[in-house]
Amino acid sequence: MNKILIVEDDKDIRELIHLSLSSQNISNIYSARNLPEAKSLLLSDNFQILLLDLNLENENGYQLLKYIDHNEINPDIHIELNDVHDGISLSYEDNGVGIDRNELDYLMTSGGTTKERDEHHGIGFSVIQDAIIFHSGNLTILPTNQGVKFLITLR
């Protein structure tokens, strides 16, 4: 089962994220209030998902990213967050194996996966879709030669 690590210094936000994930029948959720707690958890366990507040009080969340290994199996990932006049936009691009556009609707459902083994896969896009709907946003899949590229706009 996937293990999720939430790194968030604001107790209310941390609990809201935990509650939101739990309501989707997601378990194995761990949380840390700061970088030392997060580093300790990362060194002691294997997490598949990291939800990281980059603007921790008195700390920079980017420092934690140094502890995450990328190798030949895992794609390089580029995420950019921008403040736009009526909300925020988030662009995501990776150089992985990509997604078949014909499978996108299925992948937006909880449990939807393209993996051969369904175990431990299939919650990412459904959580993204829920957040997009909640914030009256939209998702645009952009063309790319390799991997995945999309733009999310939230209002």
C-alpha positions in Angstrom: 0.0 0.0 0.0 1.2 3.5 -0.8 2.7 5.5 2.0 2.1 9.2 1.9 4.2 11.8 3.8 2.6 15.2 4.4 5.2 17.9 5.3 3.2 21.0 6.5 3.9 23.3 9.4 0.4 24.6 9.7 -1.5 22.1 11.9 -5.0 22.9 10.4 -3.8 22.5 6.8 -2.0 19.3 7.8 -5.1 17.9 9.4 -7.3 19.0 6.4 -5.0 17.2 4.0 -5.1 14.1 6.2 -8.9 14.2 6.4 -9.3 14.7 2.7 -7.1 11.7 1.9 -8.7 9.6 4.6 -12.2 10.4 3.1 -10.9 8.7 -0.1 -10.2 5.5 1.8 -6.5 6.2 1.7 -4.5 5.0 4.7 -0.8 4.9 5.6 -0.7 8.7 5.9 2.2 10.1 7.9 2.9 13.7 8.7 5.8 15.9 9.7 5.7 19.5 11.0 9.2 20.5 9.9 12.3 19.4 8.0 14.0 17.4 10.8 10.8 15.3 11.3 10.4 14.8 7.6 14.1 13.8 7.1 13.8 11.3 10.0 10.7 9.7 8.4 12.2 9.6 5.0 15.3 7.9 6.3 13.3 5.3 8.2 10.7 4.4 5.7 9.9 4.3 1.9 7.2 6.8 0.8 5.6 6.8 -2.6 4.0 10.2 -2.3 5.3 13.4 -0.7 3.0 16.4 -0.2 5.4 19.2 0.7 4.9 22.8 1.8 7.7 24.6 0.2 7.3 27.6 2.4 7.7 26.1 5.9 8.1 28.5 8.8 11.8 29.3 9.1 12.7 26.6 6.6 12.7 26.1 2.9 10.9 23.0 1.7 13.3 22.7 -1.3 16.0 21.6 1.1 14.0 18.4 1.7 14.1 17.6 -2.0 17.9 16.9 -1.7 16.9 13.8 0.2 14.9 12.3 -2.7 16.8 10.2 -5.2 16.0 10.3 -8.9 17.4 7.5 -11.0 17.1 6.0 -14.5 13.7 4.5 -13.6 12.2 7.7 -12.3 11.6 10.6 -14.6 12.9 14.1 -14.2 10.0 16.2 -13.1 9.6 20.0 -13.6 6.8 21.8 -11.7 6.2 25.5 -11.9 3.6 27.5 -9.9 2.6 30.9 -11.1 0.3 33.6 -9.7 -2.1 34.7 -12.4 -4.6 37.6 -12.3 -7.6 35.4 -11.4 -5.9 32.5 -9.5 -2.9 30.3 -9.9 -1.5 28.1 -12.6 0.6 25.0 -12.2 2.5 23.5 -15.0 3.9 19.9 -14.8 6.2 18.2 -17.2 8.2 15.0 -17.0 10.2 12.8 -19.4 8.7 9.5 -18.4 6.7 7.0 -20.5 3.8 9.4 -21.0 0.0 8.9 -20.9 -2.3 7.8 -23.7 -4.8 10.6 -24.2 -7.6 8.0 -24.7 -7.0 6.7 -21.1 -7.2 10.2 -19.5 -10.8 10.0 -18.3 -10.2 6.6 -16.8 -7.1 7.8 -15.1 -9.0 10.6 -13.4 -11.1 8.1 -11.5 -10.0 6.7 -8.1 -8.0 3.5 -8.8 -7.6 4.3 -12.5 -4.1 3.1 -13.6 -2.1 2.0 -16.6 0.2 -0.1 -14.6 0.2 -3.9 -15.1 -0.3 -4.4 -11.4 -3.0 -2.2 -10.0 -1.6 -2.5 -6.5 -0.1 0.8 -5.2 -1.2 2.9 -8.1 -4.2 5.0 -9.2 -4.9 7.7 -6.6 -2.8 10.6 -8.0 -4.9 11.9 -10.9 -8.2 11.4 -9.0 -6.9 13.6 -6.1 -5.7 16.2 -8.7 -9.1 16.1 -10.4 -10.9 16.6 -7.1 -8.8 19.6 -6.3 -9.3 21.1 -9.7 -13.1 20.8 -9.4 -13.1 22.2 -5.9 -11.2 25.3 -7.1 -13.3 25.8 -10.2 -10.2 25.1 -12.3 -9.3 23.3 -15.4 -6.8 20.9 -16.7 -5.2 21.2 -20.1 -3.0 18.3 -21.5 -0.3 19.8 -23.6 1.6 18.1 -26.5 5.0 16.8 -25.8 7.5 14.5 -27.6 8.1 12.4 -24.4 6.5 12.1 -21.1 3.6 14.1 -19.8 2.9 17.8 -19.9 -0.1 19.6 -18.5 -1.3 22.9 -17.1 -3.7 23.3 -14.2 -5.4 26.6 -13.6 -7.2 27.2 -10.2 -9.4 30.2 -9.4 
